[in-house]
Amino acid sequence: MLTTPNFVAGGDIYPCRFVTLVVSGTAGIGMTVLQATVGAGSEGDFVIGVSQEGTKKFDSALAAASGDQLEVSGPGHYALVTCGAVNIAAGVQVKAGVDGKALVVAADKDCVAGLALTAGLVGEKFWVLVNPYKISM
């Protein structure tokens, strides 16, 4: 039987953003995640998935605040992700950028978050196949 780990936000996380694991926990107890960022050397943080589409409450812009549980679409899943500062074409590899938004993978040693299945316009959501790995050349 497959089980889905419980994820807990380690800070404010917006919907449809890449997230990264902070502290490994025991399945069922909760693993802490943060909204991914550009990371060291602009490589992008190593992503474990995408935050849920919905907000935590009707009057909130957040998917989760620190300490809240959070649904994460992990590797092999399709997820809506918010496009970052540049439009993204379908079929290109993407990584985490500022505030967990998607950017195009442009250099060796980038941490790939997934594959753009549809085109993304700046600030809009688009479909990504979550498939994290690190390019090493």
C-alpha positions as CSV (number, residue, x, y, z in Angstrom):
1,M,0.0,0.0,0.0
2,L,1.4,3.4,-1.0
3,T,1.1,6.2,1.6
4,T,1.6,9.9,1.1
5,P,3.8,11.6,3.7
6,N,2.4,14.5,5.7
7,F,4.1,17.8,4.8
8,V,4.2,20.8,7.2
9,A,5.1,24.3,6.0
10,G,8.2,25.7,7.6
11,G,7.2,29.2,6.5
12,D,4.6,30.9,4.2
13,I,4.0,29.0,1.0
14,Y,1.8,30.2,-1.8
15,P,-0.3,27.9,-4.1
16,C,1.3,26.3,-7.1
17,R,4.9,26.9,-6.1
18,F,7.9,24.6,-6.0
19,V,8.8,23.4,-2.6
20,T,12.0,21.9,-1.1
21,L,12.5,19.6,1.9
22,V,14.0,21.2,5.0
23,V,14.1,18.5,7.6
24,S,13.5,14.8,7.0
25,G,11.0,13.3,9.4
26,T,9.2,10.0,9.8
27,A,6.4,9.3,7.4
28,G,3.1,10.0,9.1
29,I,4.6,12.5,11.5
30,G,5.3,15.3,9.1
31,M,8.2,16.5,6.9
32,T,8.9,20.2,6.8
33,V,9.0,22.0,3.5
34,L,9.8,25.5,2.4
35,Q,8.9,27.4,-0.7
36,A,11.9,26.8,-3.0
37,T,14.1,29.7,-4.2
38,V,16.8,30.4,-6.7
39,G,19.2,28.7,-4.3
40,A,23.0,28.8,-4.1
41,G,24.7,30.1,-7.3
42,S,21.3,30.5,-9.1
43,E,21.1,26.7,-9.5
44,G,17.6,26.6,-7.9
45,D,16.9,24.6,-4.8
46,F,16.4,20.9,-5.1
47,V,12.7,20.5,-5.5
48,I,10.6,17.7,-4.0
49,G,7.2,18.8,-5.5
50,V,4.7,21.6,-6.0
51,S,2.4,23.1,-3.3
52,Q,-1.4,22.6,-3.4
53,E,-3.5,24.7,-5.8
54,G,-5.9,26.0,-3.2
55,T,-5.5,28.5,-0.4
56,K,-5.7,27.5,3.3
57,K,-8.8,29.8,3.9
58,F,-11.1,31.8,1.7
59,D,-9.6,35.0,2.9
60,S,-6.0,34.0,2.5
61,A,-3.5,34.1,-0.4
62,L,-1.4,31.4,1.2
63,A,-1.6,27.6,0.6
64,A,0.0,27.2,4.1
65,A,1.6,29.3,6.8
66,S,4.3,28.0,9.1
67,G,3.1,25.0,10.9
68,D,0.1,24.3,8.6
69,Q,-0.2,21.0,6.8
70,L,0.2,21.2,3.0
71,E,-0.6,18.9,0.1
72,V,2.4,18.4,-2.2
73,S,2.4,17.0,-5.7
74,G,5.6,15.0,-5.9
75,P,7.7,13.3,-8.6
76,G,5.7,11.8,-11.4
77,H,2.7,14.0,-10.8
78,Y,1.3,16.7,-13.0
79,A,0.9,20.1,-11.3
80,L,0.0,23.7,-12.0
81,V,3.0,26.0,-11.3
82,T,3.2,29.8,-11.3
83,C,5.5,31.1,-14.1
84,G,8.3,33.4,-13.0
85,A,9.8,36.5,-14.6
86,V,10.1,35.1,-18.2
87,N,7.6,33.3,-20.4
88,I,8.2,29.5,-20.7
89,A,7.7,27.4,-23.8
90,A,6.1,24.0,-23.6
91,G,8.7,21.1,-23.7
92,V,11.5,22.9,-21.8
93,Q,13.0,21.9,-18.4
94,V,12.2,24.2,-15.5
95,K,13.7,25.0,-12.1
96,A,12.7,26.9,-9.0
97,G,13.2,30.6,-9.2
98,V,12.4,33.5,-6.8
99,D,9.5,32.7,-4.5
100,G,9.1,29.1,-5.9
101,K,8.0,30.3,-9.3
102,A,9.2,28.5,-12.4
103,L,12.2,29.6,-14.5
104,V,13.8,27.9,-17.6
105,V,16.8,25.7,-16.9
106,A,19.7,27.6,-18.6
107,A,23.0,26.2,-17.2
108,D,24.8,23.1,-16.3
109,K,24.5,22.1,-12.6
110,D,21.0,23.5,-12.4
111,C,18.5,21.6,-10.2
112,V,15.7,20.7,-12.6
113,A,12.2,20.7,-11.1
114,G,10.3,19.2,-14.1
115,L,9.2,19.5,-17.6
116,A,6.8,22.2,-18.9
117,L,3.8,20.5,-20.5
118,T,2.1,23.7,-21.6
119,A,3.5,27.2,-22.2
120,G,3.6,29.5,-19.2
121,L,3.1,33.3,-19.3
122,V,4.7,35.5,-16.6
123,G,2.6,35.3,-13.4
124,E,0.2,32.7,-14.8
125,K,-0.1,29.1,-13.9
126,F,0.9,26.3,-16.4
127,W,1.2,22.5,-16.3
128,V,4.5,20.9,-15.3
129,L,5.4,17.2,-15.0
130,V,7.3,17.1,-11.6
131,N,10.6,15.3,-12.2
132,P,13.3,16.7,-10.0
133,Y,17.0,15.9,-10.7
134,K,20.3,17.8,-10.8
135,I,22.2,18.4,-14.0
136,S,25.9,17.6,-13.5
137,M,28.3,18.4,-16.4
